[in-house]
């Protein structure tokens, strides 16, 4: 397998005059609004989108997770912003092209009008909504407009992290710090504890497999755990190459990819096969996403303020 890993760092390439990146159009509006694709205001006072010969990479501040939007063919990246103790409610959401270049720096977070987003971590899409785990609240946003939707506070949560949504709209979200557990939110909004204690060990990334089961990875070991979403029964235990795991995605053929935020590796686990090392040496690879149209993994790199792209080509 040929493997290409691209670290998308902050730089600008252009063959035309420089264009200054800007996250919002010059037209003021009251209330909540999303940011505009990259562009700037020219000398005549007109907003000009960035020209096609310019590629901007980066645009992150503590990128935590991403999810692929197949309708727009864009990567949605959750950013924590500055530290919560320095400035609460500074989280934001970026949009990237599949090659890693920036589409919109702050799609959600261009203004704080009507927006609360403190430290978004895991993210998922379902039913035209973006879901994110935000410290002790699961928040939703309209996928078409970015407009904030329902919020689900979870009593007792301390560090909501990974998130996954089943076909019927049931939300599962992990709490990595004590209490180490996975919470469940029904489509009606009822919150309960789905599972607590072993075999969970600082649970992090979550995903739904082809059979509709819930799959979880731990930070404290290398276990990859598959649970029945109705009964919480442990159905299967697999193992990544290394522990310290954060991200988890499942491809169309059932292959699992697991990123180790502690040790910088990505494991590949085909159905019924042991794990092999797909990539290594990636600083702090967090909650990644999979873009099937492009056969690639996109991996936010936390405090490295970048994403890694792994092409899955034969």
C-alpha positions in Angstrom: 0.0 0.0 0.0 1.3 3.4 -0.9 1.0 5.8 1.9 1.0 9.6 1.7 0.9 11.6 4.9 0.5 15.4 4.5 0.7 17.7 7.4 -1.3 20.8 6.6 0.6 23.7 8.1 -0.1 27.4 7.9 1.2 28.8 4.6 -0.1 30.6 1.5 0.8 30.0 -2.1 -0.3 32.4 -4.8 0.7 33.4 -8.4 -1.3 36.5 -8.2 -1.3 39.5 -5.8 -1.6 38.5 -2.2 -5.2 38.2 -0.8 -5.7 38.7 2.9 -7.8 36.0 4.5 -11.0 37.2 6.1 -13.7 35.2 7.9 -16.7 37.3 7.3 -18.2 39.5 4.6 -18.3 43.3 5.0 -22.0 43.3 5.3 -23.0 43.6 9.0 -26.0 41.6 10.3 -27.6 41.3 13.7 -28.0 38.0 15.5 -26.3 34.7 14.7 -24.4 34.4 11.4 -21.9 32.1 10.0 -18.6 33.1 8.5 -17.9 33.5 4.8 -15.4 31.6 2.6 -12.0 33.1 2.5 -11.7 36.6 0.9 -11.0 40.2 1.5 -12.3 43.7 0.9 -10.7 45.4 -2.0 -9.8 49.1 -2.5 -13.2 49.7 -3.9 -14.8 48.4 -0.8 -16.0 45.2 -2.4 -15.8 41.7 -0.9 -13.7 39.5 -3.2 -13.5 35.7 -2.7 -10.0 34.2 -2.7 -9.0 33.4 -6.2 -8.6 29.8 -7.3 -4.8 29.9 -7.5 -4.5 30.5 -3.8 -4.4 27.7 -1.2 -4.5 28.5 2.5 -3.6 25.7 5.0 -4.0 25.8 8.8 -6.6 28.1 10.3 -6.8 26.0 13.5 -6.5 26.6 17.2 -6.3 23.3 19.0 -8.1 21.2 16.4 -9.9 18.4 18.2 -12.0 16.4 15.8 -13.4 16.4 12.3 -16.3 14.9 10.3 -16.8 14.7 6.5 -19.8 16.3 4.9 -20.5 14.4 1.7 -23.2 16.8 0.5 -20.7 19.8 0.3 -17.6 17.6 0.0 -16.0 19.5 2.9 -14.2 18.6 6.1 -15.8 20.1 9.2 -13.1 20.7 11.9 -13.9 21.4 15.6 -11.5 23.9 17.3 -11.2 24.5 21.0 -9.9 28.1 20.6 -8.0 29.6 23.5 -7.9 27.9 26.9 -11.2 27.9 28.7 -9.8 29.6 31.8 -8.5 32.4 29.7 -11.5 33.0 27.5 -14.7 30.9 27.8 -16.9 30.4 24.8 -14.1 30.6 22.2 -14.6 27.3 20.4 -15.3 27.5 16.6 -15.8 25.3 13.6 -13.7 25.4 10.4 -14.5 24.1 6.9 -11.7 22.6 4.8 -11.5 21.4 1.2 -10.6 17.7 0.9 -7.0 18.6 0.1 -6.7 20.3 3.5 -6.9 23.9 2.3 -9.2 26.3 4.1 -12.7 26.9 2.8 -14.0 28.9 5.8 -11.8 29.8 8.8 -14.7 30.3 11.2 -17.9 28.9 9.8 -19.4 28.6 13.2 -17.8 31.2 15.5 -17.6 34.1 13.2 -19.6 36.0 15.8 -20.7 34.9 19.3 -24.2 36.2 18.8 -26.6 33.4 19.9 -23.6 31.0 20.1 -22.2 29.0 23.0 -19.3 26.8 22.1 -16.7 26.4 24.8 -14.4 23.5 24.0 -15.8 21.3 21.3 -14.3 17.8 21.0 -15.9 14.9 19.2 -18.2 15.5 16.3 -20.8 13.6 14.3 -23.4 14.1 11.6 -26.9 12.8 11.5 -30.2 13.9 10.0 -28.9 17.3 8.7 -27.3 18.1 12.1 -23.8 18.5 13.4 -23.4 17.1 16.9 -20.5 18.0 19.2 -19.4 17.2 22.7 -18.7 20.4 24.6 -17.3 19.8 28.1 -20.6 18.7 29.8 -23.1 19.5 27.0 -23.9 17.9 23.7 -24.7 20.6 21.2 -26.3 20.5 17.8 -26.1 22.8 14.8 -28.0 22.9 11.5 -25.7 21.4 8.9 -26.9 23.7 6.2 -26.9 27.0 8.0 -24.7 26.5 11.0 -27.5 27.8 13.3 -27.3 26.5 16.9 -30.0 23.9 17.6 -30.8 21.8 20.7 -28.4 21.4 23.6 -28.4 18.4 26.0 -26.7 19.1 29.3 -25.4 16.0 31.0 -25.4 16.1 34.8 -22.2 14.7 36.2 -20.2 14.9 33.0 -16.7 16.2 33.4 -15.0 15.7 30.0 -17.3 14.8 27.2 -15.1 13.6 24.3 -16.0 11.1 21.6 -19.5 11.1 20.0 -21.5 8.8 17.7 -25.0 8.8 16.4 -27.0 5.7 15.4 -29.4 5.5 12.4 -32.4 6.2 14.6 -30.8 9.3 16.1 -29.6 7.9 19.4 -26.5 9.7 20.6 -23.6 8.1 22.5 -20.9 10.3 24.1 -17.9 9.3 26.1 -16.7 10.9 29.3 -12.9 10.4 29.4 -12.2 11.6 33.0 -13.9 10.3 36.1 -16.6 9.2 35.9 -15.3 7.1 33.0 -18.4 6.2 31.2 -20.5 6.4 28.0 -23.7 8.4 28.1 -26.8 7.8 26.0 -29.2 10.4 24.7 -32.4 9.1 23.1 -34.0 10.8 20.1 -36.5 12.2 22.6 -33.7 13.8 24.5 -33.6 11.5 27.5 -30.1 11.2 29.0 -28.8 8.1 30.8 -25.6 6.3 31.6 -25.1 3.6 29.0 -22.0 2.0 30.5 -19.6 2.8 33.3 -16.4 1.1 34.5 -14.5 -1.7 33.0 -13.8 -2.5 30.2 -13.8 1.3 29.7 -10.5 2.8 30.6 -10.6 6.5 29.8 -13.0 6.0 26.9 -12.5 8.3 24.0 -13.4 7.8 20.3 -16.8 6.3 19.4 -18.2 5.0 16.1 -21.1 3.0 14.7 -20.2 -0.1 12.7 -22.0 -1.7 9.7 -24.2 -3.7 12.0 -25.3 -0.7 14.0 -23.2 -1.6 17.0 -21.3 0.9 19.1 -17.5 0.7 19.0 -15.2 2.5 21.5 -11.5 3.0 22.1 -9.7 3.8 25.3 -6.9 6.2 26.1 -5.5 3.9 28.9 -5.1 0.8 26.8 -5.2 -0.5 23.3 -8.6 -2.2 23.4 -11.2 -1.6 20.6 -14.6 -2.6 22.1 -17.8 -3.4 20.3 -21.0 -3.1 22.3 -24.7 -3.9 21.6 -26.3 -0.5 21.6 -29.5 -1.8 23.2 -28.1 -3.9 26.0 -24.5 -2.6 26.5 -23.3 -6.2 26.2 -19.7 -6.5 25.1 -19.7 -8.3 21.7 -16.1 -8.2 20.7 -12.7 -7.0 21.8 -10.0 -6.1 19.3 -6.7 -4.4 19.9 -4.8 -1.5 18.2 -1.1 -1.7 17.7 -0.5 0.9 20.5 -2.6 2.3 23.4 -3.3 5.9 24.2 -6.1 6.0 21.6 -8.3 8.9 20.6 -9.7 8.7 17.1 -11.8 5.9 15.6 -13.4 5.6 12.1 -14.9 2.6 10.3 -14.6 2.4 6.5 -17.3 0.9 4.2 -15.7 -2.5 4.2 -15.7 -2.6 8.0 -12.0 -1.8 8.4 -11.3 0.1 11.6 -8.7 2.9 11.9 -7.5 4.0 15.3 -5.3 6.9 16.1 -3.1 7.0 19.2 -2.9 10.6 20.5 -0.2 9.5 23.0 2.1 7.7 20.7 1.4 9.3 17.3 0.4 6.2 15.3 -2.6 5.0 13.3 -3.6 1.3 13.4 -5.5 -0.5 10.7 -7.8 -3.4 11.8 -9.5 -5.2 8.9 -12.5 -7.4 9.8 -11.3 -10.6 11.5 -7.6 -9.6 11.2 -5.0 -8.4 13.7 -4.0 -4.7 13.7 -1.1 -3.4 11.7 0.7 -0.1 11.8 -0.6 2.2 9.0 1.3 5.4 10.0 3.5 6.7 12.7 5.3 9.8 13.9 2.2 12.0 13.8 2.2 14.5 16.7 -1.0 14.2 18.8 -3.4 12.6 16.3 -6.8 13.2 17.7 -10.4 12.3 16.6 -10.1 11.7 12.9 -12.6 11.4 10.1 -12.9 9.4 6.9 -13.7 10.9 3.5 -14.8 7.9 1.4 -15.0 9.9 -1.8 -11.4 10.7 -1.5 -10.2 7.5 0.2 -8.4 9.4 2.9 -8.2 9.9 6.7 -8.1 13.5 8.0 -6.6 13.7 11.5 -6.7 16.9 13.7 -3.5 17.3 15.7 -4.7 19.1 18.8 -2.2 21.7 20.1 -0.1 21.3 16.9 -2.8 23.4 15.3 -2.8 21.4 12.1 -4.4 18.3 10.4 -2.7 15.3 8.9 -4.1 13.7 5.7 -3.5 10.0 5.0 -4.3 8.8 1.5 -5.6 5.2 1.5 -4.5 4.2 -2.0 -3.4 0.8 -3.2 
